[in-house]
Amino acid sequence: MMTDVVESSGSPARHDRPEDTNPTGAAAARTGTDDSAAAERIVAIRERIDEIDRTIIALWQERAALSQEVGATRMAAGGTRLVLSREREILERFRQALGADGTQLALLLLRAGRGPL
Ligand SMILES: C=C(O[C@@H]1C=C(C(=O)O)C=C[C@H]1O)C(=O)O
């Protein structure tokens, strides 16, 4: 029978799984499965995911600081705070590499570099 489960994203998803086979043990609480081989692999993959996330956060912060420094340097020299042609290049780079999500990501990156407008 179909059962409703709430996945970690918070959105409900439907699975063909009898209620009495829902994973319920301690490993399942951490990884979403009672299968020990799968749980072990998931834990290993998550270590790399966590490493990647730390790198992304550090790079995000470095980029924002550099972008703010460019803006401050330019304004101190009498230039503009933003250069829209350069921003368009960056949006296009991310769109080409990642599609529509890339555009959204680039918009967030550019916003982080601007600080409050
Ligand atoms: C960092 C710069 O200044 C601003 C910020 C940008 C960015 O975060 O990439 C790009 C263009 C400018 O609007 C730059 O001109 O390179």
PDBQT file of the ligand as one rigid body, heavy atoms in Angstrom, charges set to zero:
ROOT
HETATM    1  C1  LIG A 201      33.632  42.825  -8.675  1.00  0.00    +0.000 C 
HETATM    2  C2  LIG A 201      33.274  43.773  -9.554  1.00  0.00    +0.000 C 
HETATM    3  O1  LIG A 201      32.306  44.739  -9.274  1.00  0.00    +0.000 OA
HETATM    4  C3  LIG A 201      30.918  44.428  -9.306  1.00  0.00    +0.000 C 
HETATM    5  C4  LIG A 201      30.669  43.067  -8.816  1.00  0.00    +0.000 C 
HETATM    6  C5  LIG A 201      30.769  42.000  -9.661  1.00  0.00    +0.000 C 
HETATM    7  C6  LIG A 201      30.904  40.601  -9.135  1.00  0.00    +0.000 C 
HETATM    8  O2  LIG A 201      30.566  40.363  -7.978  1.00  0.00    +0.000 OA
HETATM    9  O3  LIG A 201      31.387  39.735  -9.894  1.00  0.00    +0.000 OA
HETATM   10  C7  LIG A 201      30.778  42.213 -11.044  1.00  0.00    +0.000 C 
HETATM   11  C8  LIG A 201      30.629  43.432 -11.568  1.00  0.00    +0.000 C 
HETATM   12  C9  LIG A 201      30.452  44.644 -10.733  1.00  0.00    +0.000 C 
HETATM   13  O4  LIG A 201      29.110  45.052 -10.755  1.00  0.00    +0.000 OA
HETATM   14  C10 LIG A 201      33.926  43.866 -10.885  1.00  0.00    +0.000 C 
HETATM   15  O5  LIG A 201      33.714  44.867 -11.593  1.00  0.00    +0.000 OA
HETATM   16  O6  LIG A 201      34.691  42.971 -11.243  1.00  0.00    +0.000 OA
ENDROOT
TORSDOF 0
